[in-house]
Amino acid sequence: MTTAFASTGSRVLDEIAGVIGTRAALDLGCAFRGERVYIPKDPAREPRIAQAIGEELARTLCDAMWGTLVSIPVRAVLHHAVKQLDDAGTMTRREIARHLKIREAQVYEILKRWREDEAQPRLF
């Protein structure tokens, strides 16, 4: 089964996406990228979660994963964000690089990897 973050190798983001959806998982990842985040039983204990994904999804995440300490991977979040922004077609690749505070060459490298991954046949 191919999952939203499969090509980035992030089981953490896949697990979170299974609970709150891909878009919300990416929003959470962007807010916390590179950090270790404790998922509390009560979302009020970590208000940044609700700020990133909204009160309702924060409650859903906390109900499903409370007590978990997750490390939000920088690479997976960044790669997925580049792909989504490029697919939306509303920004140039230079604008994507500026928006994400990365080099324009990185945007091209990430998109090249996505194309190669998508062209690779899936065995399972």
C-alpha positions in Angstrom: 0.0 0.0 0.0 1.4 3.4 -1.0 1.0 6.0 1.7 1.2 9.8 1.6 4.7 10.0 2.9 6.0 6.7 1.5 8.5 8.2 -0.9 10.1 10.2 2.0 10.3 7.2 4.2 8.5 8.8 7.2 6.5 6.3 9.2 5.9 8.9 11.8 4.1 11.2 9.3 2.3 8.3 7.7 1.0 7.3 11.1 -0.1 10.9 11.9 -1.7 11.2 8.4 -3.7 8.0 9.1 -5.2 9.8 12.1 -5.7 13.3 11.0 -5.2 13.3 7.2 -2.3 14.1 4.9 -2.9 17.9 4.8 -3.1 18.2 8.5 0.0 15.9 9.0 1.9 18.2 6.7 0.7 21.3 8.5 1.8 19.8 11.8 5.1 18.7 10.3 5.8 22.3 9.0 5.0 23.7 12.4 7.3 21.3 14.3 9.8 20.1 11.6 13.0 18.9 13.2 11.5 18.9 16.7 10.5 16.1 19.1 6.9 16.6 20.1 5.1 15.1 23.0 1.4 14.3 22.2 -0.5 15.1 25.4 -3.8 13.7 26.4 -5.2 17.2 26.5 -4.3 19.4 23.5 -4.4 22.5 25.7 -1.0 21.3 27.2 0.6 21.8 23.8 -1.2 24.7 22.2 1.1 24.8 19.2 -0.6 21.6 18.0 -4.0 23.3 17.8 -2.4 26.4 16.2 -1.0 24.2 13.5 -4.0 21.9 12.7 -7.0 23.4 14.5 -8.8 22.4 17.7 -10.9 19.5 16.3 -7.9 17.8 14.6 -5.7 18.4 17.7 -8.3 16.6 19.8 -8.4 13.8 17.3 -4.7 13.4 17.3 -4.4 13.6 21.1 -7.1 11.0 21.6 -5.4 8.6 19.2 -1.7 9.2 20.1 -1.5 10.7 23.5 1.6 9.7 25.5 3.6 9.4 22.3 6.9 11.3 21.7 7.3 11.9 18.0 10.3 13.2 16.1 9.1 15.3 13.1 11.5 14.7 10.3 12.8 17.8 8.5 13.5 16.0 5.2 10.1 14.3 4.8 8.2 17.5 5.6 10.3 19.6 3.3 10.0 17.1 0.4 6.3 16.8 0.7 5.8 20.5 1.0 7.8 21.1 -2.2 5.8 18.5 -4.1 2.4 20.0 -2.9 3.4 23.5 -3.8 4.7 22.5 -7.2 1.5 20.4 -7.9 -0.7 23.4 -6.9 0.9 25.4 -9.8 0.5 28.7 -8.0 4.2 29.4 -7.4 7.3 29.2 -9.5 10.1 27.0 -8.3 12.1 30.1 -7.2 9.1 31.2 -5.2 8.8 27.8 -3.6 12.5 27.9 -2.6 12.0 31.4 -1.1 8.8 30.3 0.7 10.5 27.3 2.3 13.8 29.0 2.8 15.8 26.6 0.8 18.0 26.8 -2.3 16.3 26.8 -5.7 18.5 23.9 -6.7 17.1 21.9 -3.8 13.6 22.3 -5.2 14.7 20.9 -8.5 16.6 18.0 -6.8 13.5 17.1 -4.7 11.2 17.2 -7.6 13.6 15.1 -9.7 13.5 12.5 -6.9 9.7 12.5 -6.8 9.5 11.9 -10.6 12.0 9.0 -10.3 10.1 7.5 -7.4 6.8 7.8 -9.3 8.3 6.2 -12.4 9.6 3.3 -10.4 7.2 0.3 -10.6 5.7 -0.8 -7.3 6.2 -4.5 -6.4 3.6 -4.6 -3.6 
